[in-house]
Amino acid sequence: MTERAVLPERALTSELVGVTESAAIAAAHWMGHGDNKRADQGAVEAMREAMDTGSFRGRVVIGEGERDEAPMLYIGEQVGTGDLDVDIAVDPLEGTNLVSKGLANATSVLAASEPGGLLHAPDTYMEKLIVGPPAKGKVDLDRPVAENLRIIAASLNRDVEDLTVVVLDRPRHEKLIAQIRDAGARIKLIGDGDLTAAISVVVAGTGVHAVMGIGGAPEGVLSAAALRCVGGEILARLKFRSDEERTRAKRMGVMDETRIYRTEDLAPARSLAFVATGVTDGELLKGVRFFGGAVRTHSIVMQLSPGKIRFIDSIHIEDQQHPPVIRIER
C-alpha cells in the first residue's frame, strides 16, 4: 500500500460487516448446543469463505493460531482476491463457551489496516488496563490498583465506589479482585469475552468503566484497534507462559517482554477499521435472531479516519419468493 492510500470507507467497511455477519450467523446456529468446537468451526469457515470473495487482498496477522495448528485463518494466511493490500486481525467467535452455553456477549470480530498497522502479537497472555477517553494518558500499568481507580473515578467525576471494573473470572486474578474490592469499586466477573468488555468501556450506558487483568494477547490487539477509533486506551504487557512462547515471540520480533505497550503501539495504523457482530445478546450488541425466511444481525463499525461509529441493524432475507414481515424494534 502506498503512503497516500487509505481504506475506502464505504466499499471496504460494507464488505467487512458482511464478513462478521456471516461468521456470527454460522456460530449462532450452535447456541446452547454445548459444542464450542462446532460453533467455532462454523464461524471460522463462514468468515474465511466471506473473505475469500472480498475485493481486498488481506494478510491475517491475528488469527486462529499458527499454520500447523489451524487449518483456516492461520497467522500469515492470504485471503481475498482484490488489489487493496490490508492486514487483518480476526476472532471469528469471541466467546466460544458463551455460545455453547447460550450466554451473553459472544461476538464475531475483525479489524483491518494498511500493511504493518497492527502488531503481529504472539498467541500468549497479556496483562491489560483498559479505560475510556477521560482517563487516557493518566493511568499507569505499574501504579497500584487503588491509585489507578482513583484516577479513573476523578476523570469521570465519580467516586471510586461508583466504578464497575470488568475482570475475567480466573484463579490468577484472586489478588487483583481483592485489591479492587479493598479500594471500594464494584466488580463484574466474566467467564469469557474481555474484548467485548474493552469496547463497552468507551460506550456510554454499558455501565463498564475499566477492564483489568490478564487475557489473550490477540484480543488485546483487537481491543486496541477499536479503542484507537474512539479515543480509549489500553496499556498492556505480554505475559509468557513458557519458554516455547518466548522463543516463538522472538521469531516474531518481540524481544522485550517487560515493555508496556500503549494503544498506538498495538494498533499504529494510519487507516483502521474495526467491526463486530453480536452472536448472543449482550450489553453492547444484540445477538443473531432467526425468524421465518430471514435472519437479523446487529453490528458495530468503527473507523479511525474519518472518525465514525455506526451501529448496523441488518435483515438477511433467505427466501426472496416469500419475504418475511419486517417488524421495527423500538
N, C-alpha and C positions, 0 to 999 in steps of 0.2 A: 504494500500500500504506500502511496506517495505521501509526502508531508502534508499536502493540501487536502488529501482525501478524508472524508468523514463518512460515518454510517448514514445512508439515506434514511430519513426519518420515517416516512410513511410505508414505503415498499418493504424495507427490511423488518421493521418492527411488526408489521402485519404478518409477515412470514413467521417471525419468532413466536408470536402469540399462537399461531396455528400449530407450531411445534409443541409447546407446552400443553395446549388444549388436547392434542392427540394423545400425549402421554398420560394426562390426567384422566381422560375418559377410559383409556385402557386399564389403568390401575383401579379406577372406581368400580369396575365390574367385579373386582375381588374384595370389595369392602366387607369385612365381617366374616370372611371365609376361613380365617385363621391360617392363611397360607401366604406369608410375606414374600417368599421367593417367587411365587407366580405373579403376585401383584407387581413386584419389582421388574420381573422379566417382561410382563406386559407393557409396562411404562417404557422400558429401555427399547424394546422392539418398535413400539409405535413412534417414539421420539426419533430413533435412527431413520426409520422409513420416511418420516416427515422431513427430516433434514436432508436426506439424500435427493429430494426433489427440489431443494431450495435453489434460489438464484445467486447464492453466495458460495464461496469456496472456503470452508472452515477447517481449522485445526483444533482438535479437542485438547485443551491444556489442563482442564479439571474434568475427570470423567469417572468411569466405574472401576478404575484401577489400572494396573499395568497390562500390557497386551496379552501376556500369557495367562493372566488371571481373569480377564473379562473378554468374552467373545464379541461384545458390542460396546461401542462408545468408550474404548480404552484411550488412555492418555497417548496423544500423538496421532490418533486416527484422523484421516481426512474425510470430510463429509461435504455434501453439496456439489453442484455441478456448474456454478456460475463463475463470474470473473472477479467479484469483490472478495479480497482476502480478509478473513476475520479470524480472531482467536475466540474460542468458545469454551465456557465453563458450564457444566451441566450437573444437575442432580435430578434424574428423571422422576424419582419418587423420594422426596424428603419426608421420611416417616413411614417406612415400610411396616413397622409394628403397629403404627397408628391405624393404617388401613386394614391390616389383618384383624384387628380388634374392633374396628368401627369407631375409633376415637377421633377427636377433633384435631385440626391443624395440619393435616397431611397436604402437601403441595407438590407440584412439578415445577422445576426452576431452571432457568437458563440465563446466562449473561454473555454478551458479545462485545468485542472491542476490536480496534485495529491490532495487527500483529504486535506482540510484546506488551499489550496493555493490561494483561492480567498475570499475576505471579503464578509461575509454574510450581505450585505448592506440593510438597510430598504428602503422601497419604499417611498422616500421623496425627497426633493430638496437638491442640493449640490452646494455650491459656488466653482468655478473652475478657475484655472490658468494653462494653458497648453502651454508648449514651447518645442522646439526641443533640440537635444543634445548639441548644443553650449551654450545654456543658462541654462542648467541643473545645479542645485546647486547654482545658482546666484540670482534667483528671490525669492520673498517672498510674500505670500498672504496678509500680513499685511502692505506691503510697499505701498506708494501712486502709483496710476496707472501710472503717468508720469515717476516716477523713474524706475518702472519695464520696461516700454517701452524703456527707455534709455539703460538699461542693455541688453535687448533683441537686440536692434539695434547694440550696441557695440559688442555683441557676434557674430553677423553676418557681422560685418564690413560694416554696413549700417547707414544711417541717420534714425531718427525716422519717418521722412516723407515718407520713402520708405517702411515702415512696413504696412502689412494688417492684421487686427485683426478681427476675426470672433466673432460675438455676436448674440445670439438669439434675434429676434425682439419681445421684450416683454415690456410692460409698466414698469415693475420692473427695467429695465436696462436704464431708462432715464438718471439718474445721471452718470452711467458708460459711456454711449455713449458720453455725454457731456465732460467728463474728457479725454476720448481718443481723441476726436476731438480737445480739447484745447491743448493737447500735440503735435498734428500735425500728428498723424498716420491716416491711412486710415481705414475704417471700411467696412466689408462685413456683412450685416444683413441677417440672415437666418430665415425662418419660422419654420423649424424643422431640426433635424439631426446633433446635436452637436457632436455625436460620430464620424461621418464621417469627420467632420471638425477637430477633435482631431487627427485622423490618418493622415490627409492631412498636418498637421504641420511638420511631420517628413519625408515627401516625397517631394523631390526637384521637382520643376516645377509646383506645385499646386498653388503657389503664396500666401499661407497662412503661417503666421509667428507666430501666437499666437491665443489662444481661451480664452476669458474671460467671466465671468458672471455666472449666476445661471441656472442649468439644473437638469436633473434627476440624483439621486444617483446611480441607477443601471447602467446607461450609463457611469457614472464615473468609476465604477469598470471595465467595459468592455474596456473603454479607457485606463485604467492603464495596463490591460493585453497586449494590443497592444503596448503601449509605452515602457513597460519593455523589449519587444523583440527587440526594435530598439534604445534604449538609450534615448528616450524622457522623459519628466517629467510632471506629473500632481500634483499640490498642491490643496487640497480640504478640505472643511469643511461642515458638514451637516447643513442644514437649515430647521428645522422642521416647518410645517405649522399649527400644532395643538398639544394639549396635548395628544390626542389619538396617534399621530405619535410618540411622545416622549415615551409613555408607551410601545408601540409595539417595539420600538428600544431598550429599556432597556431589554425587554424579549429576544431580540436577542444578548444581551451582549454589546450594545453600551451605555456607561454610561456618557461619557464626550462630550457634544455637542459643546464645544469650541475647541476641538482638531483639529489640522491641519494634515490631512493625506497626506503622500507622496506616490509616485508610489509604492514603496516596501511595504507600509502598506496596500494598496488596493489590490495588487496582489503579495503577498510574496512568491509565488510558486518557487520551485526549478526546476520544469518541467512544461512548459507552452506552449500552442499553441493557436493562435488566427486566426480565419477565417472569411472572409466577402465576400459575393457575391452581385454584383450590381443587383438591381431590375430596376431602371431607370438610364439613363445616368448621369454621374457626372464627377467631376474633377479627381477623383481617379479611378473609375471603370466604365466600360460600363454596360448598362442595359441589361436585357434579350431581345434577338432577336428571333422572331418566323419566320420560313420560311418553305416551303413545306417539310413535313416529318421530321423536326428536330427543335431543339432549341439550341441557342448558349448562353453560360453564361461566365462571366468574374469574377474571384475571386482573392483575395489576401490571402496568407498564411504566417503567421509569427511564428517563433519558437525561444524560449529563448535559448535552447541548443539542437542541435547546432544553433548558431546564423544564421538564414537564413530567407530570404524573397523571396517568389515566387509569380508571377502573373500567373494564370492558365486560359487559354482560352479553354473552353470545348464545344464540339458539341455533343448533345444528339440525336442520331438517333432514331426516333419513329417508323418508318416503315422500317424494315430490308429488306423487299422484294422490296421496291422501295426507296433506299437510295438517298438523295439529292445530287446535285452537290455542292461540297465544294469549296468555294472561300476564298482565303487567303486575310486577311485585312492587308494592308500596311500603 
